[in-house]
Amino acid sequence: SPAVAHSQAESLLAFLLLLVGGMFSASTPPPGPLEKIFQYIDLHQDEFVQTLKEWVAVESDSVQPAPRLRRELLHMVGLAADRLRGLGARVASVDAGFQQLPDGQTLPIPPILLAELGSDPKKPTVCFYGHLDVQPARQEDGWLTDPYTLTEVDGKLYGRGTTDNKGPVLAWINAVSAFKALDEDLPVNIKFLIEGMEEAGSLALEELVRKEKSGFFSSVDCIVISDNLWISQRKPALIYGTRGNSYFTVEVKCRDQDFHSGTFGGILNEPMADLVALLGSLVDASGHILVPGIYEHVAPVTEEEKRVYEDTDLDMEEYRNSSQVKRFLFDTKEELLMHLWRYPSLSIHGIEGAFHEPGAKTVIPGRVMGKFSIRLVPHMDMSVVETQVTQHLEYIFSKRNSSNQMTVSMALGLHPWIANVSDRQYLAAKRAIRTVFGTEPDMIRDGSTIPIAKILQDTTQKSVIMLPLGAVDDGEHSQNEKINRWNYIEGSKLFAAFFLEMAKLHSSW
Amino acid sequence: SPAVAHSQAESLLAFLLLLVGGMFSASTPPPGPLEKIFQYIDLHQDEFVQTLKEWVAVESDSVQPAPRLRRELLHMVGLAADRLRGLGARVASVDAGFQQLPDGQTLPIPPILLAELGSDPKKPTVCFYGHLDVQPARQEDGWLTDPYTLTEVDGKLYGRGTTDNKGPVLAWINAVSAFKALDEDLPVNIKFLIEGMEEAGSLALEELVRKEKSGFFSSVDCIVISDNLWISQRKPALIYGTRGNSYFTVEVKCRDQDFHSGTFGGILNEPMADLVALLGSLVDASGHILVPGIYEHVAPVTEEEKRVYEDTDLDMEEYRNSSQVKRFLFDTKEELLMHLWRYPSLSIHGIEGAFHEPGAKTVIPGRVMGKFSIRLVPHMDMSVVETQVTQHLEYIFSKRNSSNQMTVSMALGLHPWIANVSDRQYLAAKRAIRTVFGTEPDMIRDGSTIPIAKILQDTTQKSVIMLPLGAVDDGEHSQNEKINRWNYIEGSKLFAAFFLEMAKLHSSW
């Protein structure tokens, strides 16, 4: 279970920092390095937005397997490599081989960038992970502006990839570039791990990370990921856990061909009737998963953890409105967040092979495949979950005495991730947030699955932090994705402040 | 209830016919008109197949509302009108107006053809109903050949529409054309009622039939429909009843947009969970419909009816094999046929709005619509069924206490049909079957819905017969639809023989 209590030392440091901050504003002395950095970032914010615009203009869609899009993606990675070299970084562009598509087509996987800036043994080494690829977007899907032309409206920078993940990657680069431009000594050694296949399952990344464990990653102190969102429009957050995911398919087959419901209706064990019964046995109306044993390994809630949920800001009314949901399953903030972050959930996604088009087709589908997934939390074990689900469905199916064939399969399994919030980089990030935003962050988890955190943590044995910049309404993966100018610019400052806090902790630890 | 006993007169006639048949083969006298017709059909069978190939090549799909397909459909109707004119028929191509689609789009309904050949008051007038439109078909759905290129393999003519209904329409035309080519007097006056919207609910047809009751239909003695299948691969059948159909949609909506299952999984009444529970409440594993009261108005089985089922030929083993079904819900021929023909059945067709593609998408669909239908039998009342289903689903939904909205709607309602088997055209058809196939037909019903039979019978007050040509394994509406060359050619002969038998009965009645 996560350790989230603030240490006494941390509280003392926070107090001193506030005191120092107060002294500055009271006496306005000559600006220190951070103030100069902040000024620089404020003064150059239009340049930073311009660069984001140039990056958004590249349709680096890794999801749709089209050669044209793959060329765009390769171009995007080249742009980023140039930018990193411009900072003075040594950039290795590591060949990642080819992607085999189901239809036999082969597409190049964009190279993975490993970049390094500084190797001072007295400084901590901070590695930033980010990605340059985006989800598909077409204006006719419901965008109000061209998704690949960054458009600013009321301080909102609309465009595909603005918040996921080009904006945060550039914010990190902006922070470094401010130090460089002002000729200030970078307080940390910086590494970059930048890929172009995140939206397509981070192909080839895990293998490279494993290979570089005792190379590129050996000197790294912590890894920063900035690839998700706050849970508020204005209050920053730190993320210390993500749920995993077990994605299941359950196929029921009578025969390969469909039947006509007039010619066969009444005498068959219809596969859809079997499948609907199977899917209906998974979760009850209150969201409780009905698979026996599934909650056995879920970590119990500690008193300490309860307080974190009580401390988290969530305006239920605003959340309900922005989600356009009439009523959630839970009425309190604590219950709601716990069911999003620290309890498993089961969602039924759909059915392959049944009639899905508009209109009234009188078909008895001959072979249908239901799809559902379970979001996993510590300490659920993926192979145990697989066995529990399979045995449950086999039991339900056997009770029906159907003549059809049923096949259950776990198509995808991704572990949950949880960090130790007493790790150094969480303290540094909290302090940086206080400096830039004047507030404590929400300590949150993410209900969705970001496999890279778990992969990086397990493979490199380095500690990982998620330090998001985007607001809750940024709409990643959705139409009209945006990042607020304020988040992008203050986020660049946040990273700069984080460098300094990491350096301070490094010398004092 | 159907009267299916053979009359004594009929038995005598059958005997005489067999006797006459035996005399011909013994002494080989100069061929009579029917023998010449049969010879002609045999000799010209490749031409008839070639015409079917030309018709199959037209993608006259009326189901998918695409302008391109609608143009194909109009072209198909034009081809048929030309063909009928080629026979010497007077053809009226009746404008049928426009189809309003739910999205506001408007498509032309293909004209309905009313054609007449002969008006001799001394002859009976036989009207043939058929349709030129087809169900959608794409090779990637699992066709072994291009669905719109008629392909012959081992005497099977594969292609969309071969058996449903282009083949039978052409068989009727082939029969007429044989008389014409040989300059034989047509023993009956022939009318054609040919439409292009059968698969889309026969839009505009009923109105036209009503309008033409005392016009086109006034001189008609009987109406022949050949739009279904035998229940055997080799033994012909006559059909005296069809089931109706009530097609329902049940929509569950949380919001219009989908959700991400990571970001919202665990806190929502997910529409798919609601829908799966609703669909799962409709029918049990034994095929029994669970909607309260639904069996109340189903006609009880009479002793006489039981005998018809006992007399019907059905090789269960062959039927199971040709259907590629491991086990049916019932083990005896009688139970099986009764559940196909004279009991209602409920089939779940699919879900609109959920994830239906290959792959693993982690979506919580925001709004989903389940589709199912109930095959109706005498004396179920459609509006009673509508109320029963709606109240049942409302009850199940209310028990879930879900915050979603549910909407039930009966999208389509079609009455069942039953004929009087002692009507003249049943006798004529039986005799024609004995002549061509040397056997008694199976007296059967059809579990599927051919609303036109009920509409034509009720509106014109003329007696209707269904005289199918296709074999049980033809796969109408399915992948790899086919008609056997043998069925197509012998079916053309059957129609020719039927003309003669109708004429004989007309003069002797």
Boltz contact constraints between the chains, C-beta under 6 A:
constraints:
  - contact:
      token1: [A, 247]
      token2: [B, 360]
      max_distance: 6.0
  - contact:
      token1: [A, 255]
      token2: [B, 324]
      max_distance: 6.0
  - contact:
      token1: [A, 257]
      token2: [B, 478]
      max_distance: 6.0
  - contact:
      token1: [A, 257]
      token2: [B, 479]
      max_distance: 6.0
  - contact:
      token1: [A, 258]
      token2: [B, 478]
      max_distance: 6.0
  - contact:
      token1: [A, 260]
      token2: [B, 477]
      max_distance: 6.0
  - contact:
      token1: [A, 261]
      token2: [B, 347]
      max_distance: 6.0
  - contact:
      token1: [A, 262]
      token2: [B, 447]
      max_distance: 6.0
  - contact:
      token1: [A, 262]
      token2: [B, 448]
      max_distance: 6.0
  - contact:
      token1: [A, 262]
      token2: [B, 449]
      max_distance: 6.0
  - contact:
      token1: [A, 263]
      token2: [B, 447]
      max_distance: 6.0
  - contact:
      token1: [A, 263]
      token2: [B, 448]
      max_distance: 6.0
  - contact:
      token1: [A, 265]
      token2: [B, 345]
      max_distance: 6.0
  - contact:
      token1: [A, 265]
      token2: [B, 347]
      max_distance: 6.0
  - contact:
      token1: [A, 265]
      token2: [B, 375]
      max_distance: 6.0
  - contact:
      token1: [A, 266]
      token2: [B, 339]
      max_distance: 6.0
  - contact:
      token1: [A, 266]
      token2: [B, 340]
      max_distance: 6.0
  - contact:
      token1: [A, 266]
      token2: [B, 345]
      max_distance: 6.0
  - contact:
      token1: [A, 267]
      token2: [B, 328]
      max_distance: 6.0
  - contact:
      token1: [A, 267]
      token2: [B, 329]
      max_distance: 6.0
  - contact:
      token1: [A, 267]
      token2: [B, 336]
      max_distance: 6.0
  - contact:
      token1: [A, 267]
      token2: [B, 339]
      max_distance: 6.0
  - contact:
      token1: [A, 267]
      token2: [B, 340]
      max_distance: 6.0
  - contact:
      token1: [A, 270]
      token2: [B, 347]
      max_distance: 6.0
  - contact:
      token1: [A, 272]
      token2: [B, 348]
      max_distance: 6.0
  - contact:
      token1: [A, 273]
      token2: [B, 283]
      max_distance: 6.0
  - contact:
      token1: [A, 276]
      token2: [B, 276]
      max_distance: 6.0
  - contact:
      token1: [A, 276]
      token2: [B, 279]
      max_distance: 6.0
  - contact:
      token1: [A, 276]
      token2: [B, 280]
      max_distance: 6.0
  - contact:
      token1: [A, 277]
      token2: [B, 280]
      max_distance: 6.0
  - contact:
      token1: [A, 279]
      token2: [B, 276]
      max_distance: 6.0
  - contact:
      token1: [A, 280]
      token2: [B, 276]
      max_distance: 6.0
  - contact:
      token1: [A, 280]
      token2: [B, 277]
      max_distance: 6.0
  - contact:
      token1: [A, 280]
      token2: [B, 280]
      max_distance: 6.0
  - contact:
      token1: [A, 283]
      token2: [B, 273]
      max_distance: 6.0
  - contact:
      token1: [A, 285]
      token2: [B, 400]
      max_distance: 6.0
  - contact:
      token1: [A, 324]
      token2: [B, 255]
      max_distance: 6.0
  - contact:
      token1: [A, 326]
      token2: [B, 403]
      max_distance: 6.0
  - contact:
      token1: [A, 327]
      token2: [B, 403]
      max_distance: 6.0
  - contact:
      token1: [A, 328]
      token2: [B, 267]
      max_distance: 6.0
  - contact:
      token1: [A, 329]
      token2: [B, 267]
      max_distance: 6.0
  - contact:
      token1: [A, 336]
      token2: [B, 267]
      max_distance: 6.0
  - contact:
      token1: [A, 339]
      token2: [B, 266]
      max_distance: 6.0
  - contact:
      token1: [A, 339]
      token2: [B, 267]
      max_distance: 6.0
  - contact:
      token1: [A, 340]
      token2: [B, 266]
      max_distance: 6.0
  - contact:
      token1: [A, 340]
      token2: [B, 267]
      max_distance: 6.0
  - contact:
      token1: [A, 345]
      token2: [B, 265]
      max_distance: 6.0
  - contact:
      token1: [A, 345]
      token2: [B, 266]
      max_distance: 6.0
  - contact:
      token1: [A, 347]
      token2: [B, 261]
      max_distance: 6.0
  - contact:
      token1: [A, 347]
      token2: [B, 265]
      max_distance: 6.0
  - contact:
      token1: [A, 347]
      token2: [B, 270]
      max_distance: 6.0
  - contact:
      token1: [A, 347]
      token2: [B, 364]
      max_distance: 6.0
  - contact:
      token1: [A, 348]
      token2: [B, 272]
      max_distance: 6.0
  - contact:
      token1: [A, 349]
      token2: [B, 355]
      max_distance: 6.0
  - contact:
      token1: [A, 349]
      token2: [B, 363]
      max_distance: 6.0
  - contact:
      token1: [A, 350]
      token2: [B, 354]
      max_distance: 6.0
  - contact:
      token1: [A, 350]
      token2: [B, 355]
      max_distance: 6.0
  - contact:
      token1: [A, 350]
      token2: [B, 356]
      max_distance: 6.0
  - contact:
      token1: [A, 351]
      token2: [B, 351]
      max_distance: 6.0
  - contact:
      token1: [A, 352]
      token2: [B, 356]
      max_distance: 6.0
  - contact:
      token1: [A, 354]
      token2: [B, 350]
      max_distance: 6.0
  - contact:
      token1: [A, 355]
      token2: [B, 349]
      max_distance: 6.0
  - contact:
      token1: [A, 355]
      token2: [B, 350]
      max_distance: 6.0
  - contact:
      token1: [A, 356]
      token2: [B, 350]
      max_distance: 6.0
  - contact:
      token1: [A, 356]
      token2: [B, 352]
      max_distance: 6.0
  - contact:
      token1: [A, 356]
      token2: [B, 356]
      max_distance: 6.0
  - contact:
      token1: [A, 360]
      token2: [B, 247]
      max_distance: 6.0
  - contact:
      token1: [A, 360]
      token2: [B, 411]
      max_distance: 6.0
  - contact:
      token1: [A, 360]
      token2: [B, 412]
      max_distance: 6.0
  - contact:
      token1: [A, 361]
      token2: [B, 349]
      max_distance: 6.0
  - contact:
      token1: [A, 362]
      token2: [B, 373]
      max_distance: 6.0
  - contact:
      token1: [A, 363]
      token2: [B, 349]
      max_distance: 6.0
  - contact:
      token1: [A, 364]
      token2: [B, 347]
      max_distance: 6.0
  - contact:
      token1: [A, 375]
      token2: [B, 265]
      max_distance: 6.0
  - contact:
      token1: [A, 400]
      token2: [B, 285]
      max_distance: 6.0
  - contact:
      token1: [A, 403]
      token2: [B, 326]
      max_distance: 6.0
  - contact:
      token1: [A, 403]
      token2: [B, 327]
      max_distance: 6.0
  - contact:
      token1: [A, 411]
      token2: [B, 360]
      max_distance: 6.0
  - contact:
      token1: [A, 412]
      token2: [B, 360]
      max_distance: 6.0
  - contact:
      token1: [A, 447]
      token2: [B, 262]
      max_distance: 6.0
  - contact:
      token1: [A, 447]
      token2: [B, 263]
      max_distance: 6.0
  - contact:
      token1: [A, 448]
      token2: [B, 262]
      max_distance: 6.0
  - contact:
      token1: [A, 448]
      token2: [B, 263]
      max_distance: 6.0
  - contact:
      token1: [A, 449]
      token2: [B, 262]
      max_distance: 6.0
